[in-house]
């Protein structure tokens, strides 16, 4: 169960993007009564649902998790291909530096 659910905040954010709770239910593949349980603090939202709600509302996942009182970890955004490529380049550079250092020690 959620620690607390800030229904006023969620209703305000839904209104800003011209959505109703029933629209959110459809987006999350939930029934209207399941959304009602969330609003009454009788059902905690999952990490997947946090991500989907954040995307729908155009807000950060940590804000959704905080306002939903989610006690599970906030979902992290997956690294992009560019992030992974930059990390790989840093690793390869470090390996080259280690190889050079080892080569200089054996001379």
Phi and psi restraints in degrees (range 20) as a CNS / XPLOR table:
assign (resid 1 and name C) (resid 2 and name N)
       (resid 2 and name CA) (resid 2 and name C) 1.0 -66.0 20.0 2
assign (resid 2 and name N) (resid 2 and name CA)
       (resid 2 and name C) (resid 3 and name N) 1.0 154.8 20.0 2
assign (resid 2 and name C) (resid 3 and name N)
       (resid 3 and name CA) (resid 3 and name C) 1.0 -73.0 20.0 2
assign (resid 3 and name N) (resid 3 and name CA)
       (resid 3 and name C) (resid 4 and name N) 1.0 -38.0 20.0 2
assign (resid 3 and name C) (resid 4 and name N)
       (resid 4 and name CA) (resid 4 and name C) 1.0 -167.9 20.0 2
assign (resid 4 and name N) (resid 4 and name CA)
       (resid 4 and name C) (resid 5 and name N) 1.0 157.6 20.0 2
assign (resid 4 and name C) (resid 5 and name N)
       (resid 5 and name CA) (resid 5 and name C) 1.0 -131.4 20.0 2
assign (resid 5 and name N) (resid 5 and name CA)
       (resid 5 and name C) (resid 6 and name N) 1.0 120.2 20.0 2
assign (resid 5 and name C) (resid 6 and name N)
       (resid 6 and name CA) (resid 6 and name C) 1.0 -85.6 20.0 2
assign (resid 6 and name N) (resid 6 and name CA)
       (resid 6 and name C) (resid 7 and name N) 1.0 78.2 20.0 2
assign (resid 6 and name C) (resid 7 and name N)
       (resid 7 and name CA) (resid 7 and name C) 1.0 -61.5 20.0 2
assign (resid 7 and name N) (resid 7 and name CA)
       (resid 7 and name C) (resid 8 and name N) 1.0 -32.9 20.0 2
assign (resid 7 and name C) (resid 8 and name N)
       (resid 8 and name CA) (resid 8 and name C) 1.0 -64.0 20.0 2
assign (resid 8 and name N) (resid 8 and name CA)
       (resid 8 and name C) (resid 9 and name N) 1.0 -42.4 20.0 2
assign (resid 8 and name C) (resid 9 and name N)
       (resid 9 and name CA) (resid 9 and name C) 1.0 -62.4 20.0 2
assign (resid 9 and name N) (resid 9 and name CA)
       (resid 9 and name C) (resid 10 and name N) 1.0 -46.3 20.0 2
assign (resid 9 and name C) (resid 10 and name N)
       (resid 10 and name CA) (resid 10 and name C) 1.0 -65.6 20.0 2
assign (resid 10 and name N) (resid 10 and name CA)
       (resid 10 and name C) (resid 11 and name N) 1.0 -41.2 20.0 2
assign (resid 10 and name C) (resid 11 and name N)
       (resid 11 and name CA) (resid 11 and name C) 1.0 -61.9 20.0 2
assign (resid 11 and name N) (resid 11 and name CA)
       (resid 11 and name C) (resid 12 and name N) 1.0 -40.5 20.0 2
assign (resid 11 and name C) (resid 12 and name N)
       (resid 12 and name CA) (resid 12 and name C) 1.0 -63.7 20.0 2
assign (resid 12 and name N) (resid 12 and name CA)
       (resid 12 and name C) (resid 13 and name N) 1.0 -45.5 20.0 2
assign (resid 12 and name C) (resid 13 and name N)
       (resid 13 and name CA) (resid 13 and name C) 1.0 -65.9 20.0 2
assign (resid 13 and name N) (resid 13 and name CA)
       (resid 13 and name C) (resid 14 and name N) 1.0 -39.1 20.0 2
assign (resid 13 and name C) (resid 14 and name N)
       (resid 14 and name CA) (resid 14 and name C) 1.0 -62.0 20.0 2
assign (resid 14 and name N) (resid 14 and name CA)
       (resid 14 and name C) (resid 15 and name N) 1.0 -43.4 20.0 2
assign (resid 14 and name C) (resid 15 and name N)
       (resid 15 and name CA) (resid 15 and name C) 1.0 -62.6 20.0 2
assign (resid 15 and name N) (resid 15 and name CA)
       (resid 15 and name C) (resid 16 and name N) 1.0 -37.9 20.0 2
assign (resid 15 and name C) (resid 16 and name N)
       (resid 16 and name CA) (resid 16 and name C) 1.0 -62.4 20.0 2
assign (resid 16 and name N) (resid 16 and name CA)
       (resid 16 and name C) (resid 17 and name N) 1.0 -30.7 20.0 2
assign (resid 16 and name C) (resid 17 and name N)
       (resid 17 and name CA) (resid 17 and name C) 1.0 -103.7 20.0 2
assign (resid 17 and name N) (resid 17 and name CA)
       (resid 17 and name C) (resid 18 and name N) 1.0 14.8 20.0 2
assign (resid 17 and name C) (resid 18 and name N)
       (resid 18 and name CA) (resid 18 and name C) 1.0 58.2 20.0 2
assign (resid 18 and name N) (resid 18 and name CA)
       (resid 18 and name C) (resid 19 and name N) 1.0 44.7 20.0 2
assign (resid 18 and name C) (resid 19 and name N)
       (resid 19 and name CA) (resid 19 and name C) 1.0 -122.3 20.0 2
assign (resid 19 and name N) (resid 19 and name CA)
       (resid 19 and name C) (resid 20 and name N) 1.0 153.4 20.0 2
assign (resid 19 and name C) (resid 20 and name N)
       (resid 20 and name CA) (resid 20 and name C) 1.0 -107.1 20.0 2
assign (resid 20 and name N) (resid 20 and name CA)
       (resid 20 and name C) (resid 21 and name N) 1.0 168.5 20.0 2
assign (resid 20 and name C) (resid 21 and name N)
       (resid 21 and name CA) (resid 21 and name C) 1.0 -59.0 20.0 2
assign (resid 21 and name N) (resid 21 and name CA)
       (resid 21 and name C) (resid 22 and name N) 1.0 -35.5 20.0 2
assign (resid 21 and name C) (resid 22 and name N)
       (resid 22 and name CA) (resid 22 and name C) 1.0 -65.4 20.0 2
assign (resid 22 and name N) (resid 22 and name CA)
       (resid 22 and name C) (resid 23 and name N) 1.0 -33.4 20.0 2
assign (resid 22 and name C) (resid 23 and name N)
       (resid 23 and name CA) (resid 23 and name C) 1.0 -65.6 20.0 2
assign (resid 23 and name N) (resid 23 and name CA)
       (resid 23 and name C) (resid 24 and name N) 1.0 -42.2 20.0 2
assign (resid 23 and name C) (resid 24 and name N)
       (resid 24 and name CA) (resid 24 and name C) 1.0 -62.8 20.0 2
assign (resid 24 and name N) (resid 24 and name CA)
       (resid 24 and name C) (resid 25 and name N) 1.0 -41.8 20.0 2
assign (resid 24 and name C) (resid 25 and name N)
       (resid 25 and name CA) (resid 25 and name C) 1.0 -57.1 20.0 2
assign (resid 25 and name N) (resid 25 and name CA)
       (resid 25 and name C) (resid 26 and name N) 1.0 -47.3 20.0 2
assign (resid 25 and name C) (resid 26 and name N)
       (resid 26 and name CA) (resid 26 and name C) 1.0 -63.0 20.0 2
assign (resid 26 and name N) (resid 26 and name CA)
       (resid 26 and name C) (resid 27 and name N) 1.0 -42.3 20.0 2
assign (resid 26 and name C) (resid 27 and name N)
       (resid 27 and name CA) (resid 27 and name C) 1.0 -63.2 20.0 2
assign (resid 27 and name N) (resid 27 and name CA)
       (resid 27 and name C) (resid 28 and name N) 1.0 -33.6 20.0 2
assign (resid 27 and name C) (resid 28 and name N)
       (resid 28 and name CA) (resid 28 and name C) 1.0 -91.6 20.0 2
assign (resid 28 and name N) (resid 28 and name CA)
       (resid 28 and name C) (resid 29 and name N) 1.0 0.0 20.0 2
assign (resid 28 and name C) (resid 29 and name N)
       (resid 29 and name CA) (resid 29 and name C) 1.0 60.3 20.0 2
assign (resid 29 and name N) (resid 29 and name CA)
       (resid 29 and name C) (resid 30 and name N) 1.0 43.3 20.0 2
assign (resid 29 and name C) (resid 30 and name N)
       (resid 30 and name CA) (resid 30 and name C) 1.0 -118.6 20.0 2
assign (resid 30 and name N) (resid 30 and name CA)
       (resid 30 and name C) (resid 31 and name N) 1.0 160.3 20.0 2
assign (resid 30 and name C) (resid 31 and name N)
       (resid 31 and name CA) (resid 31 and name C) 1.0 -82.7 20.0 2
assign (resid 31 and name N) (resid 31 and name CA)
       (resid 31 and name C) (resid 32 and name N) 1.0 159.6 20.0 2
assign (resid 31 and name C) (resid 32 and name N)
       (resid 32 and name CA) (resid 32 and name C) 1.0 -59.0 20.0 2
assign (resid 32 and name N) (resid 32 and name CA)
       (resid 32 and name C) (resid 33 and name N) 1.0 -36.1 20.0 2
assign (resid 32 and name C) (resid 33 and name N)
       (resid 33 and name CA) (resid 33 and name C) 1.0 -68.9 20.0 2
assign (resid 33 and name N) (resid 33 and name CA)
       (resid 33 and name C) (resid 34 and name N) 1.0 -27.6 20.0 2
assign (resid 33 and name C) (resid 34 and name N)
       (resid 34 and name CA) (resid 34 and name C) 1.0 -71.1 20.0 2
assign (resid 34 and name N) (resid 34 and name CA)
       (resid 34 and name C) (resid 35 and name N) 1.0 -38.1 20.0 2
assign (resid 34 and name C) (resid 35 and name N)
       (resid 35 and name CA) (resid 35 and name C) 1.0 -64.5 20.0 2
assign (resid 35 and name N) (resid 35 and name CA)
       (resid 35 and name C) (resid 36 and name N) 1.0 -40.7 20.0 2
assign (resid 35 and name C) (resid 36 and name N)
       (resid 36 and name CA) (resid 36 and name C) 1.0 -60.4 20.0 2
assign (resid 36 and name N) (resid 36 and name CA)
       (resid 36 and name C) (resid 37 and name N) 1.0 -38.6 20.0 2
assign (resid 36 and name C) (resid 37 and name N)
       (resid 37 and name CA) (resid 37 and name C) 1.0 -62.8 20.0 2
assign (resid 37 and name N) (resid 37 and name CA)
       (resid 37 and name C) (resid 38 and name N) 1.0 -38.8 20.0 2
assign (resid 37 and name C) (resid 38 and name N)
       (resid 38 and name CA) (resid 38 and name C) 1.0 -62.8 20.0 2
assign (resid 38 and name N) (resid 38 and name CA)
       (resid 38 and name C) (resid 39 and name N) 1.0 -46.7 20.0 2
assign (resid 38 and name C) (resid 39 and name N)
       (resid 39 and name CA) (resid 39 and name C) 1.0 -64.4 20.0 2
assign (resid 39 and name N) (resid 39 and name CA)
       (resid 39 and name C) (resid 40 and name N) 1.0 -26.3 20.0 2
assign (resid 39 and name C) (resid 40 and name N)
       (resid 40 and name CA) (resid 40 and name C) 1.0 -95.4 20.0 2
assign (resid 40 and name N) (resid 40 and name CA)
       (resid 40 and name C) (resid 41 and name N) 1.0 10.3 20.0 2
assign (resid 40 and name C) (resid 41 and name N)
       (resid 41 and name CA) (resid 41 and name C) 1.0 63.3 20.0 2
assign (resid 41 and name N) (resid 41 and name CA)
       (resid 41 and name C) (resid 42 and name N) 1.0 31.7 20.0 2
assign (resid 41 and name C) (resid 42 and name N)
       (resid 42 and name CA) (resid 42 and name C) 1.0 -107.1 20.0 2
assign (resid 42 and name N) (resid 42 and name CA)
       (resid 42 and name C) (resid 43 and name N) 1.0 -2.4 20.0 2
assign (resid 42 and name C) (resid 43 and name N)
       (resid 43 and name CA) (resid 43 and name C) 1.0 -148.0 20.0 2
assign (resid 43 and name N) (resid 43 and name CA)
       (resid 43 and name C) (resid 44 and name N) 1.0 126.2 20.0 2
assign (resid 43 and name C) (resid 44 and name N)
       (resid 44 and name CA) (resid 44 and name C) 1.0 -84.1 20.0 2
assign (resid 44 and name N) (resid 44 and name CA)
       (resid 44 and name C) (resid 45 and name N) 1.0 144.4 20.0 2
assign (resid 44 and name C) (resid 45 and name N)
       (resid 45 and name CA) (resid 45 and name C) 1.0 -86.6 20.0 2
assign (resid 45 and name N) (resid 45 and name CA)
       (resid 45 and name C) (resid 46 and name N) 1.0 148.7 20.0 2
assign (resid 45 and name C) (resid 46 and name N)
       (resid 46 and name CA) (resid 46 and name C) 1.0 -82.3 20.0 2
assign (resid 46 and name N) (resid 46 and name CA)
       (resid 46 and name C) (resid 47 and name N) 1.0 167.9 20.0 2
assign (resid 46 and name C) (resid 47 and name N)
       (resid 47 and name CA) (resid 47 and name C) 1.0 -60.1 20.0 2
assign (resid 47 and name N) (resid 47 and name CA)
       (resid 47 and name C) (resid 48 and name N) 1.0 -39.3 20.0 2
assign (resid 47 and name C) (resid 48 and name N)
       (resid 48 and name CA) (resid 48 and name C) 1.0 -62.0 20.0 2
assign (resid 48 and name N) (resid 48 and name CA)
       (resid 48 and name C) (resid 49 and name N) 1.0 -43.8 20.0 2
assign (resid 48 and name C) (resid 49 and name N)
       (resid 49 and name CA) (resid 49 and name C) 1.0 -65.9 20.0 2
assign (resid 49 and name N) (resid 49 and name CA)
       (resid 49 and name C) (resid 50 and name N) 1.0 -37.0 20.0 2
assign (resid 49 and name C) (resid 50 and name N)
       (resid 50 and name CA) (resid 50 and name C) 1.0 -57.6 20.0 2
assign (resid 50 and name N) (resid 50 and name CA)
       (resid 50 and name C) (resid 51 and name N) 1.0 -47.4 20.0 2
assign (resid 50 and name C) (resid 51 and name N)
       (resid 51 and name CA) (resid 51 and name C) 1.0 -61.4 20.0 2
assign (resid 51 and name N) (resid 51 and name CA)
       (resid 51 and name C) (resid 52 and name N) 1.0 -44.8 20.0 2
assign (resid 51 and name C) (resid 52 and name N)
       (resid 52 and name CA) (resid 52 and name C) 1.0 -66.0 20.0 2
assign (resid 52 and name N) (resid 52 and name CA)
       (resid 52 and name C) (resid 53 and name N) 1.0 -42.4 20.0 2
assign (resid 52 and name C) (resid 53 and name N)
       (resid 53 and name CA) (resid 53 and name C) 1.0 -63.8 20.0 2
assign (resid 53 and name N) (resid 53 and name CA)
       (resid 53 and name C) (resid 54 and name N) 1.0 -43.3 20.0 2
assign (resid 53 and name C) (resid 54 and name N)
       (resid 54 and name CA) (resid 54 and name C) 1.0 -58.7 20.0 2
assign (resid 54 and name N) (resid 54 and name CA)
       (resid 54 and name C) (resid 55 and name N) 1.0 -44.3 20.0 2
assign (resid 54 and name C) (resid 55 and name N)
       (resid 55 and name CA) (resid 55 and name C) 1.0 -63.9 20.0 2
assign (resid 55 and name N) (resid 55 and name CA)
       (resid 55 and name C) (resid 56 and name N) 1.0 -43.3 20.0 2
assign (resid 55 and name C) (resid 56 and name N)
       (resid 56 and name CA) (resid 56 and name C) 1.0 -63.4 20.0 2
assign (resid 56 and name N) (resid 56 and name CA)
       (resid 56 and name C) (resid 57 and name N) 1.0 -41.0 20.0 2
assign (resid 56 and name C) (resid 57 and name N)
       (resid 57 and name CA) (resid 57 and name C) 1.0 -86.6 20.0 2
assign (resid 57 and name N) (resid 57 and name CA)
       (resid 57 and name C) (resid 58 and name N) 1.0 -13.3 20.0 2
assign (resid 57 and name C) (resid 58 and name N)
       (resid 58 and name CA) (resid 58 and name C) 1.0 71.1 20.0 2
assign (resid 58 and name N) (resid 58 and name CA)
       (resid 58 and name C) (resid 59 and name N) 1.0 36.4 20.0 2
assign (resid 58 and name C) (resid 59 and name N)
       (resid 59 and name CA) (resid 59 and name C) 1.0 -126.3 20.0 2
assign (resid 59 and name N) (resid 59 and name CA)
       (resid 59 and name C) (resid 60 and name N) 1.0 169.4 20.0 2
assign (resid 59 and name C) (resid 60 and name N)
       (resid 60 and name CA) (resid 60 and name C) 1.0 -72.4 20.0 2
assign (resid 60 and name N) (resid 60 and name CA)
       (resid 60 and name C) (resid 61 and name N) 1.0 146.0 20.0 2
assign (resid 60 and name C) (resid 61 and name N)
       (resid 61 and name CA) (resid 61 and name C) 1.0 -59.9 20.0 2
assign (resid 61 and name N) (resid 61 and name CA)
       (resid 61 and name C) (resid 62 and name N) 1.0 -35.8 20.0 2
assign (resid 61 and name C) (resid 62 and name N)
       (resid 62 and name CA) (resid 62 and name C) 1.0 -65.4 20.0 2
assign (resid 62 and name N) (resid 62 and name CA)
       (resid 62 and name C) (resid 63 and name N) 1.0 -31.7 20.0 2
assign (resid 62 and name C) (resid 63 and name N)
       (resid 63 and name CA) (resid 63 and name C) 1.0 -68.2 20.0 2
assign (resid 63 and name N) (resid 63 and name CA)
       (resid 63 and name C) (resid 64 and name N) 1.0 -42.4 20.0 2
assign (resid 63 and name C) (resid 64 and name N)
       (resid 64 and name CA) (resid 64 and name C) 1.0 -63.7 20.0 2
assign (resid 64 and name N) (resid 64 and name CA)
       (resid 64 and name C) (resid 65 and name N) 1.0 -46.8 20.0 2
assign (resid 64 and name C) (resid 65 and name N)
       (resid 65 and name CA) (resid 65 and name C) 1.0 -60.7 20.0 2
assign (resid 65 and name N) (resid 65 and name CA)
       (resid 65 and name C) (resid 66 and name N) 1.0 -44.1 20.0 2
assign (resid 65 and name C) (resid 66 and name N)
       (resid 66 and name CA) (resid 66 and name C) 1.0 -62.5 20.0 2
assign (resid 66 and name N) (resid 66 and name CA)
       (resid 66 and name C) (resid 67 and name N) 1.0 -49.2 20.0 2
assign (resid 66 and name C) (resid 67 and name N)
       (resid 67 and name CA) (resid 67 and name C) 1.0 -70.1 20.0 2
assign (resid 67 and name N) (resid 67 and name CA)
       (resid 67 and name C) (resid 68 and name N) 1.0 -22.0 20.0 2
assign (resid 67 and name C) (resid 68 and name N)
       (resid 68 and name CA) (resid 68 and name C) 1.0 -89.3 20.0 2
assign (resid 68 and name N) (resid 68 and name CA)
       (resid 68 and name C) (resid 69 and name N) 1.0 -8.0 20.0 2
assign (resid 68 and name C) (resid 69 and name N)
       (resid 69 and name CA) (resid 69 and name C) 1.0 67.6 20.0 2
assign (resid 69 and name N) (resid 69 and name CA)
       (resid 69 and name C) (resid 70 and name N) 1.0 30.7 20.0 2
assign (resid 69 and name C) (resid 70 and name N)
       (resid 70 and name CA) (resid 70 and name C) 1.0 -70.4 20.0 2
assign (resid 70 and name N) (resid 70 and name CA)
       (resid 70 and name C) (resid 71 and name N) 1.0 129.2 20.0 2
assign (resid 70 and name C) (resid 71 and name N)
       (resid 71 and name CA) (resid 71 and name C) 1.0 -93.5 20.0 2
assign (resid 71 and name N) (resid 71 and name CA)
       (resid 71 and name C) (resid 72 and name N) 1.0 -4.8 20.0 2
assign (resid 71 and name C) (resid 72 and name N)
       (resid 72 and name CA) (resid 72 and name C) 1.0 -87.7 20.0 2
assign (resid 72 and name N) (resid 72 and name CA)
       (resid 72 and name C) (resid 73 and name N) 1.0 161.9 20.0 2
assign (resid 72 and name C) (resid 73 and name N)
       (resid 73 and name CA) (resid 73 and name C) 1.0 -60.1 20.0 2
assign (resid 73 and name N) (resid 73 and name CA)
       (resid 73 and name C) (resid 74 and name N) 1.0 147.8 20.0 2
assign (resid 73 and name C) (resid 74 and name N)
       (resid 74 and name CA) (resid 74 and name C) 1.0 -70.8 20.0 2
assign (resid 74 and name N) (resid 74 and name CA)
       (resid 74 and name C) (resid 75 and name N) 1.0 130.7 20.0 2
assign (resid 74 and name C) (resid 75 and name N)
       (resid 75 and name CA) (resid 75 and name C) 1.0 -62.8 20.0 2
assign (resid 75 and name N) (resid 75 and name CA)
       (resid 75 and name C) (resid 76 and name N) 1.0 140.6 20.0 2
assign (resid 75 and name C) (resid 76 and name N)
       (resid 76 and name CA) (resid 76 and name C) 1.0 -96.3 20.0 2
assign (resid 76 and name N) (resid 76 and name CA)
       (resid 76 and name C) (resid 77 and name N) 1.0 147.8 20.0 2
assign (resid 76 and name C) (resid 77 and name N)
       (resid 77 and name CA) (resid 77 and name C) 1.0 -74.3 20.0 2
assign (resid 77 and name N) (resid 77 and name CA)
       (resid 77 and name C) (resid 78 and name N) 1.0 134.9 20.0 2
assign (resid 77 and name C) (resid 78 and name N)
       (resid 78 and name CA) (resid 78 and name C) 1.0 -66.8 20.0 2
assign (resid 78 and name N) (resid 78 and name CA)
       (resid 78 and name C) (resid 79 and name N) 1.0 143.2 20.0 2
assign (resid 78 and name C) (resid 79 and name N)
       (resid 79 and name CA) (resid 79 and name C) 1.0 -66.4 20.0 2
assign (resid 79 and name N) (resid 79 and name CA)
       (resid 79 and name C) (resid 80 and name N) 1.0 149.2 20.0 2
assign (resid 79 and name C) (resid 80 and name N)
       (resid 80 and name CA) (resid 80 and name C) 1.0 -81.1 20.0 2
assign (resid 80 and name N) (resid 80 and name CA)
       (resid 80 and name C) (resid 81 and name N) 1.0 168.5 20.0 2
assign (resid 80 and name C) (resid 81 and name N)
       (resid 81 and name CA) (resid 81 and name C) 1.0 -60.9 20.0 2
assign (resid 81 and name N) (resid 81 and name CA)
       (resid 81 and name C) (resid 82 and name N) 1.0 -37.9 20.0 2
assign (resid 81 and name C) (resid 82 and name N)
       (resid 82 and name CA) (resid 82 and name C) 1.0 -64.7 20.0 2
assign (resid 82 and name N) (resid 82 and name CA)
       (resid 82 and name C) (resid 83 and name N) 1.0 -39.8 20.0 2
assign (resid 82 and name C) (resid 83 and name N)
       (resid 83 and name CA) (resid 83 and name C) 1.0 -60.9 20.0 2
assign (resid 83 and name N) (resid 83 and name CA)
       (resid 83 and name C) (resid 84 and name N) 1.0 -45.7 20.0 2
assign (resid 83 and name C) (resid 84 and name N)
       (resid 84 and name CA) (resid 84 and name C) 1.0 -65.2 20.0 2
assign (resid 84 and name N) (resid 84 and name CA)
       (resid 84 and name C) (resid 85 and name N) 1.0 -39.5 20.0 2
assign (resid 84 and name C) (resid 85 and name N)
       (resid 85 and name CA) (resid 85 and name C) 1.0 -64.3 20.0 2
assign (resid 85 and name N) (resid 85 and name CA)
       (resid 85 and name C) (resid 86 and name N) 1.0 -44.5 20.0 2
assign (resid 85 and name C) (resid 86 and name N)
       (resid 86 and name CA) (resid 86 and name C) 1.0 -62.6 20.0 2
assign (resid 86 and name N) (resid 86 and name CA)
       (resid 86 and name C) (resid 87 and name N) 1.0 -40.2 20.0 2
assign (resid 86 and name C) (resid 87 and name N)
       (resid 87 and name CA) (resid 87 and name C) 1.0 -64.7 20.0 2
assign (resid 87 and name N) (resid 87 and name CA)
       (resid 87 and name C) (resid 88 and name N) 1.0 -42.6 20.0 2
assign (resid 87 and name C) (resid 88 and name N)
       (resid 88 and name CA) (resid 88 and name C) 1.0 -60.9 20.0 2
assign (resid 88 and name N) (resid 88 and name CA)
       (resid 88 and name C) (resid 89 and name N) 1.0 -42.1 20.0 2
assign (resid 88 and name C) (resid 89 and name N)
       (resid 89 and name CA) (resid 89 and name C) 1.0 -61.7 20.0 2
assign (resid 89 and name N) (resid 89 and name CA)
       (resid 89 and name C) (resid 90 and name N) 1.0 -40.2 20.0 2
assign (resid 89 and name C) (resid 90 and name N)
       (resid 90 and name CA) (resid 90 and name C) 1.0 -64.9 20.0 2
assign (resid 90 and name N) (resid 90 and name CA)
       (resid 90 and name C) (resid 91 and name N) 1.0 -40.1 20.0 2
assign (resid 90 and name C) (resid 91 and name N)
       (resid 91 and name CA) (resid 91 and name C) 1.0 -64.8 20.0 2
assign (resid 91 and name N) (resid 91 and name CA)
       (resid 91 and name C) (resid 92 and name N) 1.0 -45.0 20.0 2
assign (resid 91 and name C) (resid 92 and name N)
       (resid 92 and name CA) (resid 92 and name C) 1.0 -63.4 20.0 2
assign (resid 92 and name N) (resid 92 and name CA)
       (resid 92 and name C) (resid 93 and name N) 1.0 -39.2 20.0 2
assign (resid 92 and name C) (resid 93 and name N)
       (resid 93 and name CA) (resid 93 and name C) 1.0 -63.4 20.0 2
assign (resid 93 and name N) (resid 93 and name CA)
       (resid 93 and name C) (resid 94 and name N) 1.0 -44.0 20.0 2
assign (resid 93 and name C) (resid 94 and name N)
       (resid 94 and name CA) (resid 94 and name C) 1.0 -62.3 20.0 2
assign (resid 94 and name N) (resid 94 and name CA)
       (resid 94 and name C) (resid 95 and name N) 1.0 -41.5 20.0 2
assign (resid 94 and name C) (resid 95 and name N)
       (resid 95 and name CA) (resid 95 and name C) 1.0 -62.3 20.0 2
assign (resid 95 and name N) (resid 95 and name CA)
       (resid 95 and name C) (resid 96 and name N) 1.0 -42.2 20.0 2
assign (resid 95 and name C) (resid 96 and name N)
       (resid 96 and name CA) (resid 96 and name C) 1.0 -60.8 20.0 2
assign (resid 96 and name N) (resid 96 and name CA)
       (resid 96 and name C) (resid 97 and name N) 1.0 -40.7 20.0 2
assign (resid 96 and name C) (resid 97 and name N)
       (resid 97 and name CA) (resid 97 and name C) 1.0 -65.4 20.0 2
assign (resid 97 and name N) (resid 97 and name CA)
       (resid 97 and name C) (resid 98 and name N) 1.0 -39.9 20.0 2
assign (resid 97 and name C) (resid 98 and name N)
       (resid 98 and name CA) (resid 98 and name C) 1.0 -66.1 20.0 2
assign (resid 98 and name N) (resid 98 and name CA)
       (resid 98 and name C) (resid 99 and name N) 1.0 -43.2 20.0 2
assign (resid 98 and name C) (resid 99 and name N)
       (resid 99 and name CA) (resid 99 and name C) 1.0 -60.8 20.0 2
assign (resid 99 and name N) (resid 99 and name CA)
       (resid 99 and name C) (resid 100 and name N) 1.0 -43.6 20.0 2
assign (resid 99 and name C) (resid 100 and name N)
       (resid 100 and name CA) (resid 100 and name C) 1.0 -63.5 20.0 2
assign (resid 100 and name N) (resid 100 and name CA)
       (resid 100 and name C) (resid 101 and name N) 1.0 -41.6 20.0 2
assign (resid 100 and name C) (resid 101 and name N)
       (resid 101 and name CA) (resid 101 and name C) 1.0 -63.3 20.0 2
assign (resid 101 and name N) (resid 101 and name CA)
       (resid 101 and name C) (resid 102 and name N) 1.0 -44.4 20.0 2
assign (resid 101 and name C) (resid 102 and name N)
       (resid 102 and name CA) (resid 102 and name C) 1.0 -64.3 20.0 2
assign (resid 102 and name N) (resid 102 and name CA)
       (resid 102 and name C) (resid 103 and name N) 1.0 -39.8 20.0 2
assign (resid 102 and name C) (resid 103 and name N)
       (resid 103 and name CA) (resid 103 and name C) 1.0 -64.0 20.0 2
assign (resid 103 and name N) (resid 103 and name CA)
       (resid 103 and name C) (resid 104 and name N) 1.0 -39.1 20.0 2
assign (resid 103 and name C) (resid 104 and name N)
       (resid 104 and name CA) (resid 104 and name C) 1.0 -70.2 20.0 2
assign (resid 104 and name N) (resid 104 and name CA)
       (resid 104 and name C) (resid 105 and name N) 1.0 -26.1 20.0 2
assign (resid 104 and name C) (resid 105 and name N)
       (resid 105 and name CA) (resid 105 and name C) 1.0 -78.2 20.0 2
assign (resid 105 and name N) (resid 105 and name CA)
       (resid 105 and name C) (resid 106 and name N) 1.0 -26.3 20.0 2
assign (resid 105 and name C) (resid 106 and name N)
       (resid 106 and name CA) (resid 106 and name C) 1.0 -88.2 20.0 2
assign (resid 106 and name N) (resid 106 and name CA)
       (resid 106 and name C) (resid 107 and name N) 1.0 -3.9 20.0 2
